[in-house]
Amino acid sequence: MAHPRDHARWPDAELLAGIAARDPQAFSTFYRRHLRLVLATLARETGDREVAADLAAEVFASVMVAAPRYQARQDTARPWLLGISRNVLGHSRRRGRVDDRARRRIGVQALALGDSDLERVDAALDEGRLEVSDLVQALPALERSALVARIVDERPYAEIAAQFQCSETAVRKRVSRGLARLRAQLGES
Amino acid sequence: MNDDYFSKLDEQLSALTSAGAHLDRRARWRPIDRAARRTVAALGLVVLLAALLMIEFPGSASGSAQRATAQTSQMVQTASGSGPIAAPAARGQLT
């Protein structure tokens, strides 16, 4: 394990092991490392900044509870974390209100949201969009062109195929590969 | 120290992490619970098997098997003491 002072350098798996071993610094580092991602995901899914902030609190409380059972399969815990986010979101949608089971279990006190907090959710959402934009720019040219034409411009496959002088199947494959690459890079695979 | 929502949440969850609020308090008792459950299950199985044996062989219960064997031996001795038992006549044979 790395030196305790170097929490920022710890990989996610070690931070989660630290959380399981009651290390508050490990939790704080994990939280600060991933808060933006969780907020952006929840804000994008719900379209509501207050709900996103409330859900984020539940997600990180759930992370604490689930940390002792975490089994590292990758360098990053982002897929695991996004899985928790999806579970919390799905449960909240089914019940028609924001899930708070993990917070009740560990005794988290309710906190008030201010305008600056909502602005922070907006900032996370914008940064998330920028990150996606950067990732799209980094795609291979053919995949990027097909993805933008299909997903952003919403053009039919036949038209895109005619433009690129290839079959529709080829365009579909490029779009599919591009999306898969983006998902993998965003840790959502 | 910041007093915004996300900083307070960080502080609160970090403090709860330090206190171990997220850990399963029943975890330390789980091996004992498991051993107790296994013991009860084993005892239940023994009782069930005994009950099945008693239903299948009712005479063997509470020592009546020995009595039944003794009675059978006595009957055999009585029969042999009164001489050979005459074989039944074959059908159609005149005696």
Interface residues (C-beta under 8 A of the other chain):
Chain A: I19 A20 R22 D23 P24 Q25 A26 F27 S28 Y31 R32 L35 A53 A56 A57 F60 A61 M64 V65 A67 P68 R105 I106 G107 V108 Q109 L111 A112 L113 G114 S116 D117 R120
Chain B: D4 Y5 F6 K8 L9 D10 Q12 L13 S14 A15 L16 T17 S18 A19 G20 A21 H22 L23 D24
